[in-house]
Amino acid sequence: MTNLFSPFEIKSVHLKNRIVISPMCQYSSIDGFANDWHLVHLGSRAVGGAGLIISEACAVVPEGRISPFDLGIWKDEHISELKRITTFIELQGSVPAIQLAHAGRKASCAQPWKGGEMLRKDEGGWQTFAPSAIAFNQMYPMPLSLNIEGIQKVVDSFRLAAKRALEAGFKVIEIHAAHGYLIHEFFSPLSNQRTDAYGGSFQNRTRILCEIITAIQGVWPENLPIFVRISATDWVDGGWNIDESVELSRILKDMGIDLIDCSSGGNISNVRIPLAPGYQVPFSKRIKEVTGISTGTVGLITDAQQAENILLNKEADLILFARESLRNPYFPLNAATALNEKIDWPIQYARAKK
């Protein structure tokens, strides 16, 4: 059996293969509700054979949305439509996961196909929040610095969102602490200039994530996994870096986190990132080797043999596919053919199997 199609056991969750659909915002929701687009988008990738399907970033509070059209899980009314999706995913033999998120100072934007620019209040936008009153760039408005009460509200919002996620049928939670959104903003000295218990030292800058994890663990079953997505580096001197990511991963492992989903960048505007096939794989490899925690890797991974080699070299435990999955929802089925791996196809599609 190939590595890519070998099963992966993580707590009580069984993944039939190492292929994961990465969270990808669809900007197609109204008031945070999932709809037919989300059912077909996520459901088709389950039909396509991926082992784990992670929803797009679901905002834990309305002001935590990237755009007014993001999925949300800040109220109980969101549960039923999400449940419809998780039920379908499981019927295809895949595992449904949810990414919980707060966009921080990068919230309140238009949809990408409408320019992606910050929305004024008269355009449906809202006041944004951050660790410190530092704008992402000159095109973004100044965020309000969260006070202690505001931070505790965020922490509790993640807890309530996790409780709803369980009721909605998700089997894995991923906490979004990457890409320059709120938690990542706390990590980096370039976006966090606080002088209280949430700023300054490494311990203080990572405190909010640790508090969120503890809050979620209070409502999430011990036998179900929790992942954390991080940006392993800001790609700029003075910012969050891989050494800090390794140290954080060690702490998170001790806290009971099951996997670190390794991405990078997003917190500092106009940074040059050395894009190349598998450019983020070294981060997942180093974190895995140094800390012993399971890792996932993502970014310009586009073919089956490339993914197989990453696993063969023990550089990650799971391979996350994003844009390649948009191009090809049935990537796992095609990957199996490319690797001469025999897997079950949906019976409705079996006549097309070569």
Buried (B, 14 or more C-beta within 10 A) or exposed (E): EBBBBEEBEBBEBEBBBBBBBBBBBBBBBEEBBBBEEBBBBBBBBBBBBBBBBBBBBBBBBBBBBBBBBBBBBBBEEBBEBBBBBBBBBBEBBBBBBBBBBBBBBBBBBBBEEEEEEBBEEEEEBBEBBBBBEBBBEEEBBEBBBBEEEEBBBBBBBBBBBBBBBBEBBBBBBBBBBBBBBBBBBBBBBBBBEBEEEBBBEBEBBBBBBBBBBEBBBEBBEEEBBBBBBBBBBBBBEEBBBBEBBBBBBBBBBEBEBBBBBBBBBBBBEEBEBEEEEBBBBBBBBBBBEBBEBBBBBBBBBBBBEBBBBBBEEEBBBBBBBBEBBBEBBBBBBBBBBBBEBEBEBBEEEEEEEE
